[in-house]
Amino acid sequence: MAAAVELVKDTPFIIGDRTFRSRLMVGTGKYRDNDTMAQALDASGAEIVTVAVRRVNLDRTKEEGILYHLDPKRFFLLANTAGCATAEDAVRYARLAREAGFNAFVKLEVIGDQETLLPDVQGLLQAAATLVRDGFTVLAYTNEDLVIALRLEDAGVAAVMPLASPIGSGLGLLNPYSVRLIKRRLHVPVVVDAGVGTASDACITMEQGVDGLLMNTALAAARDPVAMAHAMRLAVEAGRAAFLAGRMPRREVAVPSSPRGGMLD
């Protein structure tokens, strides 16, 4: 982390029983090839990498598979229930991932609408409660609704992941007030997930004080995914540093940069 962040004594980024250095998490879908994916992940500096267990071959020995290119000593692999439309499906794929050798962490998604990919919060709460009872460390993808976030925390999730805007939209942070409110009220980490499109979006999102940021399409769909991954790494660090530093007050009048009464007055 940059020296400016260290000067203001940043707190550790802890989820469940794990501490991470990077506050940027990245996905593995939509890349044009696995080599580009691997280079982008490396450029991002991310430690946590999500894998959609419903959509990938879980055989780690086949070179054409995603898992072949992900060193478990380098990355913390986070199983993801992306594409699941019911609580039952999400629970089943989370259990399948654990049986296939993933750790007990799971990024939980239960999609309620296929056009917007917005979450089914009722199914999400149901699946979260079941997986927590099963011993999973649950990171729950949800909308930017404070009440749902509080209920997820009550259900025992390890992190709440409100969206910035719909998955893959690239619209950036649409509701900063709600995200700040969720961060202020919750005791578990808040990691914004989905909708970030470019580095300025990432920086603005981190300036809200959230603990981390997860992205996939912003990297995979960029003209140069590796360069964008590097840009996102810097943006997340800059946004965090700016939040900790504290921005100047907004004013509706100009204030001189230099005090009046100088030698030439």
N, C-alpha and C positions, 0 to 999 in steps of 0.2 A: 504494500500500500504506500502511497505517496507520503513524503515527509510532512506535508501540511496536515494530513489526517492524523498522523502520529502525534503531532504537536497538540491536538485538541483531545487526545486520549479517547479514541474510538473504542466502543465496546466490542467484545467478540461477537462473531456471527455464529450463533449456536442454534441448531435445530435438533430436538430430541437430545440424544447423548453425544452428538457430534459437533465439533467446532470446525468452521471453514474459514479460509483466508479470503477467497473471492466471493463477492456478493452477486456475481453474475452466474446464472444457471442457463444452460443452453440445451436445445433439443437436437434430435438427429434425423428428423424427417425432411423430405422435399428437396434434398440436395441432388444435383445432377449426377453425381457419382460419389462413391465412398472415399476416394482420395481427397476430393474437395472438402467433404465433410470433415475428415480427419485433420486437414490443414486448418480449417476454420475453427474447430474446437481448440486446437493448440493455440491459435492466435488470440482467441477470446480470453485465455487465462482462466477459464472456468474450471472448477473442480467437480461440480455436480452436473451430470449429463443425463437427460431423461431418454427413456426408451419406451416406445409405445408397444407393449407386449402383445396387443391384439393384432398388430399390423406387421410384425417382423418375424423372421425366422430366428428362433431362440438357440439354434445350433451355433456354438461359438467356433466350430472348426472349419466352417465353410467360408472361403475368402469373399464370396459374393454377398455374405450376410453382414449386417451392421456390426454385430457383436465381435466379429473377427477383428475389427479395426479399433476397438475400444479396450485399451489396457486397463484392467481393473486396479492395477497398482497406481496408475496415473489419474484415473477418474473414479468418482463415486457414482456408480450407476443407479439411477432412480427409475424404477419401473413406473409406467404411466398407463392408466386405464383409458386413454384416449379412444374415442369411438364407441364407448359403452353407453347405451341409452337407458339402462335400468340399473337399479341398485344391485340386483342379483348378478347381472353380467359383470359389473365392476368388481364385486367381491370375488367372483369366480376367477377373473383374470389376475387380480392381485394375488390370490392364493396360488394360481398357476405359476406366476413369476417367482414366488418364493420357493416353490417346489423345483423350479428350473435353475436355482442357484443364486437368484438375486437376494439382496439383503432384505430386512424387514421394513424398510422405508418404501412408501408408495405415494406417488402423486395421483390423487383421486379425482377423476372426472366422471360425471354422469350428465350426459348431454340431453337437454329437453327439447331442443328445436334444431332441426337439421339445416335450416336456412341460415340462422344466425349463430348456431353452435353455442347458444346460451345455456347455462346449466339448469338442470332440473333440481331445484334446491331441496324439494321433499325427498327425492331419491338420494341426493347427496348426503343429507343428514342421516338417512337410514343406513346407507352404506358405510358412512364414517363411524357410526356407533358400532356396527358389526365388526369392522376391521380393527378398531381400537380394542374391542373385547378379545379379538384374535391375536393381539400382541403386535399389531402393525404400528409403525410410526407414520401417521397420516398427514400429508400436505394436501389440503383441500382447495381445488379450483372452484371459485364461486363468483357471483356478481358483486357489485360494489354496495351491497345492502348491509348496513350495520347490524340489524337484528339477526340476519342469517349468520353473519360472522360471529356474533356473540353465542349463538346456539351451537355453532361448530366448535367454538372454544369449550363450551360446556360439555360437548360430546367427547372431548379429550383429544382433539387433533393437535398435532405438534406445530403446525403452521397454517395460516389462512392465506389464500392466494386470490385476491380480488382481481378482476380483469381491468386493464386500462381501457380497452375497447374490444369489440368482437375478435375472436381468434382469426389471425391471418389478414385482418383488415388494414393494418398499418396506419390507423387513424390517430394513434398516440393516446395520451391520457385525456379522456373526455370529461371526467368528473373528479378533479383533484380534491375538492372539498370532501367528498365521501371517502376517498382513500385516506386522507388525513384523519378524518373522524374515526375510521376503523383502526388506524394505527394508534391513535390516542387512547382508545377505549380498551383495546385488547392487551393481554399480557403475553400471548404467544407471538412469535415472529410473524410479520406481514410481508409477503413477497408478491409483488405485482406480476401478473401472468397474462400475456396475450395482448396484442394490439399495437405494441411498439413498432415503429417503422424505420426510424433512423436514430442517429446518435443524439440529436437534440431532444427527441422524445424520451430517450433513456435518462438523459441528464435531468430533465424536468421532473420525471417520475421519481428519481432518487432524491431530488430536492424536497420532496414531500415528507421525507423522514422515514420512508419504508426501509425494511431490513435488507431487501434484495429484489432482484428482477430476473424473470425467466423469459426467454425469447427463443424462437425457432425460425419462423418465416422471414423475419427481418434480416437474418443472415443468409438463409438458403436461397431466397428470392432476389438478393442483391445482385447487381451486375458483377461485382467481385466479392464473393462471400468471405474470402480470407481477409481482405482489406476492411470490410465492414465489421468483421469480428474484432479486429484490432481497434477500430473506432469505438465500438460498443464497450470494449474493455476500458478505454480511457474515459468514456462518457459516464459510465457507472461510478468509476473512481472519482471523477470530477463532481458529479452530482452529490455523492455522499460527502465529499469534502466541503462543498458549498453549504449543505445542510448543517453540518457540524460547525462551520464557521459563523453562520447566521447572516442572512442577507440584510442590507441596509433597509430602513423604513421606506415605504412608498410615500411620496409627497405629491401634491398637486401644484406646487410652486417650485421655482428654481432656487437652489441654495448654492452660493459661490463655493468653489472648491478651495479657494484660498481666503483666509480671514481678511476683513477690511482693516484699514489702519496701518498699511505697510509703509515702508520708507518713502515710496514715491507718491503717497497720497498728499 
